[in-house]
Amino acid sequence: MSRHSRKKPTQHDRVHRHAALDLLLPRLEAGRLTAEEAKLLAAYVREEVRLGTKARKSLTRTNRRLAEHREAADTAIREAEQRAAELEKRLTEAEAVRNQGRYRHVSAPAGVEQERLDARRGSARWMIAQPSLTVADGMKLREHFDAEAAERDGFRSMLWQVLGLLTPVYVNGKTAFFECRNPVKPDAVRYWEAALGLGDGQSRWAPPLADHAGLTNKMANEYGALARKLWAS
């Protein structure tokens, strides 16, 4: 009730003042305005000027605050768009690396069979060049080559399995590169580096694996650097 009582006199005064001005201004134009009416008219005009000035100042302050809020909102939108673009770029890079790993994983079995065939052909040529080699020695040699090929096959299978577990995901607004079943996610990076001979552990099969699957040292270094960069961000 008090809230309405504060507004009603203001509205009432405004209506009364406008009605008085409608009566006094025609009398002023006709030259029939008395001294008391002239004083009342001057007071009403000054009040209208004061209220108009107050309204303009209030509107100016409101416009200034709106401009500040609009500028802050535009800045926040630009920053959000920039962060989204950076995350999209990281996600694209991670997906490209993951897709390369999946492609190599699919194409690996055919390469393994070809390597086994090459090993057997090589052993056959070597045995032909050694007339004194017995059949038993040849069988042992072929078993040795088959064992090495099987070992490389198992190593590749583990490596492609690790690559298949790497999936870019969003974590707290950032792009985390790994979604591994291993609870210690950085171990995937160390496993990769050890497998390709990039870390402390030098793999004996790193050079032939790189030659066979097309994983050059440059690509492996870029992969490891990208993995560490994305994990640290």
C-alpha positions as CSV (number, residue, x, y, z in Angstrom):
1,M,0.0,0.0,0.0
2,S,2.9,2.4,0.8
3,R,4.4,1.6,-2.6
4,H,1.2,2.8,-4.3
5,S,0.9,5.8,-2.1
6,R,4.3,7.0,-3.1
7,K,3.5,6.7,-6.8
8,K,0.0,8.2,-6.7
9,P,1.0,11.8,-5.6
10,T,3.6,11.9,-8.4
11,Q,1.1,10.9,-11.1
12,H,-1.5,13.2,-9.6
13,D,0.9,16.1,-9.6
14,R,1.8,15.5,-13.2
15,V,-1.8,15.3,-14.3
16,H,-2.7,18.4,-12.3
17,R,0.3,20.3,-13.7
18,H,-0.5,19.4,-17.3
19,A,-4.1,20.4,-16.9
20,A,-3.0,23.8,-15.4
21,L,-0.6,24.3,-18.3
22,D,-3.4,23.6,-20.8
23,L,-5.4,26.4,-19.1
24,L,-2.6,29.0,-18.5
25,L,-0.9,28.8,-21.9
26,P,-4.0,30.0,-23.9
27,R,-4.5,32.8,-21.4
28,L,-0.8,33.8,-21.8
29,E,-1.2,33.9,-25.6
30,A,-4.4,36.0,-25.3
31,G,-2.6,38.4,-22.9
32,R,-5.1,37.9,-20.1
33,L,-2.7,36.3,-17.7
34,T,-2.7,37.8,-14.1
35,A,0.4,38.1,-12.0
36,E,-0.5,35.2,-9.8
37,E,-1.2,33.0,-12.8
38,A,2.1,34.1,-14.3
39,K,4.0,33.0,-11.2
40,L,2.1,29.6,-11.2
41,L,2.9,29.1,-14.9
42,A,6.6,29.9,-14.4
43,A,6.7,27.3,-11.5
44,Y,5.1,24.7,-13.6
45,V,7.4,25.3,-16.5
46,R,10.5,25.1,-14.3
47,E,9.3,21.8,-12.8
48,E,8.7,20.4,-16.3
49,V,12.2,21.4,-17.3
50,R,13.7,19.9,-14.2
51,L,11.9,16.6,-14.7
52,G,12.9,16.5,-18.3
53,T,16.6,17.1,-17.5
54,K,16.4,14.4,-14.8
55,A,14.9,11.9,-17.3
56,R,17.5,12.7,-19.9
57,K,20.4,12.1,-17.4
58,S,18.8,8.9,-16.2
59,L,18.4,7.7,-19.8
60,T,22.1,8.6,-20.6
61,R,23.3,6.6,-17.6
62,T,21.1,3.7,-18.6
63,N,22.4,3.8,-22.2
64,R,26.0,3.9,-20.9
65,R,25.4,0.9,-18.7
66,L,23.8,-1.0,-21.5
67,A,26.7,-0.2,-23.8
68,E,29.2,-1.5,-21.1
69,H,27.1,-4.7,-20.7
70,R,26.9,-5.2,-24.5
71,E,30.7,-4.7,-24.9
72,A,31.3,-7.2,-22.1
73,A,28.9,-9.7,-23.7
74,D,30.6,-9.3,-27.1
75,T,34.0,-9.9,-25.5
76,A,32.8,-13.0,-23.7
77,I,31.3,-14.3,-27.0
78,R,34.5,-13.7,-28.9
79,E,36.5,-15.5,-26.2
80,A,34.1,-18.4,-26.2
81,E,34.3,-18.7,-30.0
82,Q,38.1,-18.6,-29.9
83,R,38.2,-21.3,-27.3
84,A,35.7,-23.4,-29.3
85,A,37.9,-23.0,-32.4
86,E,41.0,-24.1,-30.5
87,L,39.1,-27.1,-29.1
88,E,37.8,-28.0,-32.6
89,K,41.4,-27.8,-34.0
90,R,42.7,-30.0,-31.2
91,L,39.9,-32.5,-31.8
92,T,40.5,-32.5,-35.5
93,E,44.2,-33.2,-34.9
94,A,43.5,-36.0,-32.4
95,E,40.9,-37.6,-34.7
96,A,43.4,-37.5,-37.6
97,V,46.0,-39.3,-35.5
98,R,43.5,-41.8,-34.2
99,N,42.2,-42.5,-37.7
100,Q,45.8,-43.1,-38.9
101,G,46.2,-45.7,-36.1
102,R,43.0,-47.4,-37.0
103,Y,43.9,-47.6,-40.7
104,R,47.2,-49.1,-39.9
105,H,45.5,-51.5,-37.5
106,V,43.2,-52.7,-40.3
107,S,46.1,-53.0,-42.8
108,A,48.5,-54.7,-40.4
109,P,47.5,-58.4,-40.9
110,A,48.3,-58.4,-44.7
111,G,51.7,-56.9,-44.0
112,V,52.4,-59.6,-41.4
113,E,51.6,-62.4,-43.8
114,Q,53.8,-60.7,-46.4
115,E,56.7,-60.5,-43.9
116,R,56.3,-64.2,-43.0
117,L,56.5,-65.1,-46.7
118,D,59.5,-62.9,-47.3
119,A,61.2,-64.5,-44.3
120,R,60.6,-68.0,-45.6
121,R,61.8,-67.0,-49.1
122,G,64.9,-65.5,-47.6
123,S,65.6,-68.6,-45.5
124,A,65.1,-70.8,-48.7
125,R,67.6,-68.7,-50.7
126,W,70.1,-68.9,-47.8
127,M,69.7,-72.6,-47.5
128,I,70.2,-73.0,-51.3
129,A,73.4,-71.0,-51.0
130,Q,74.6,-73.4,-48.3
131,P,74.9,-76.9,-49.8
132,S,76.3,-78.3,-46.5
133,L,73.2,-77.3,-44.6
134,T,71.1,-80.2,-43.5
135,V,67.3,-80.5,-43.7
136,A,67.1,-80.4,-39.9
137,D,69.2,-77.2,-39.8
138,G,66.9,-75.7,-42.4
139,M,63.8,-76.6,-40.4
140,K,65.3,-75.0,-37.3
141,L,66.2,-71.9,-39.2
142,R,62.7,-71.6,-40.6
143,E,61.2,-72.1,-37.1
144,H,63.4,-69.3,-35.9
145,F,62.2,-66.9,-38.7
146,D,58.6,-67.9,-37.9
147,A,59.1,-67.2,-34.2
148,E,60.5,-63.8,-35.0
149,A,57.6,-63.0,-37.3
150,A,55.1,-64.2,-34.6
151,E,56.8,-62.0,-32.0
152,R,56.5,-59.0,-34.3
153,D,52.9,-59.9,-35.0
154,G,52.1,-60.0,-31.2
155,F,53.9,-56.7,-30.7
156,R,52.0,-55.0,-33.5
157,S,48.7,-56.4,-32.1
158,M,49.4,-54.8,-28.7
159,L,50.4,-51.5,-30.3
160,W,47.3,-51.3,-32.5
161,Q,45.1,-52.2,-29.5
162,V,46.6,-49.3,-27.6
163,L,46.0,-47.0,-30.6
164,G,42.4,-48.2,-30.9
165,L,41.8,-47.1,-27.3
166,L,42.9,-43.5,-27.9
167,T,39.7,-41.4,-28.3
168,P,39.5,-37.6,-28.0
169,V,36.9,-36.4,-25.5
170,Y,35.8,-33.2,-23.8
171,V,36.7,-33.0,-20.1
172,N,35.8,-29.8,-18.2
173,G,35.7,-27.7,-21.3
174,K,39.0,-29.0,-22.6
175,T,39.9,-31.7,-25.1
176,A,41.6,-34.5,-23.3
177,F,43.3,-36.7,-25.9
178,F,42.9,-40.1,-24.2
179,E,39.9,-42.1,-23.2
180,C,41.7,-45.3,-22.2
181,R,40.5,-48.3,-20.3
182,N,43.8,-48.0,-18.4
183,P,43.0,-45.8,-15.3
184,V,46.5,-44.2,-15.5
185,K,46.0,-42.5,-18.8
186,P,49.6,-41.1,-19.2
187,D,50.8,-44.7,-19.3
188,A,49.5,-44.8,-22.9
189,V,51.9,-42.1,-23.9
190,R,54.8,-43.8,-22.2
191,Y,53.8,-47.2,-23.8
192,W,53.7,-45.6,-27.2
193,E,57.1,-43.9,-26.8
194,A,58.7,-47.1,-25.4
195,A,57.2,-49.1,-28.3
196,L,58.7,-46.9,-31.0
197,G,61.9,-46.4,-29.1
198,L,61.2,-42.7,-28.3
199,G,61.4,-42.9,-24.5
200,D,63.8,-44.6,-22.1
201,G,62.8,-48.1,-23.3
202,Q,64.2,-48.9,-26.7
203,S,62.2,-51.5,-28.5
204,R,64.1,-54.0,-30.5
205,W,61.3,-54.1,-33.1
206,A,60.9,-50.3,-33.4
207,P,62.9,-50.0,-36.7
208,P,61.2,-52.9,-38.6
209,L,57.8,-51.8,-37.2
210,A,58.3,-48.3,-38.5
211,D,59.4,-49.6,-41.9
212,H,56.5,-52.1,-42.1
213,A,53.6,-49.9,-41.0
214,G,54.8,-46.6,-42.5
215,L,55.5,-45.1,-39.1
216,T,58.5,-42.9,-39.8
217,N,60.5,-41.4,-36.9
218,K,59.2,-38.0,-37.8
219,M,55.6,-39.1,-37.6
220,A,56.2,-40.9,-34.4
221,N,57.9,-37.8,-32.9
222,E,55.0,-35.6,-34.0
223,Y,52.5,-38.1,-32.5
224,G,54.3,-38.2,-29.1
225,A,54.6,-34.4,-29.0
226,L,50.9,-34.0,-29.9
227,A,49.9,-36.5,-27.2
228,R,51.9,-34.8,-24.5
229,K,50.7,-31.3,-25.6
230,L,47.0,-32.3,-25.5
231,W,47.3,-34.2,-22.3
232,A,49.0,-31.2,-20.5
233,S,46.4,-28.7,-21.8
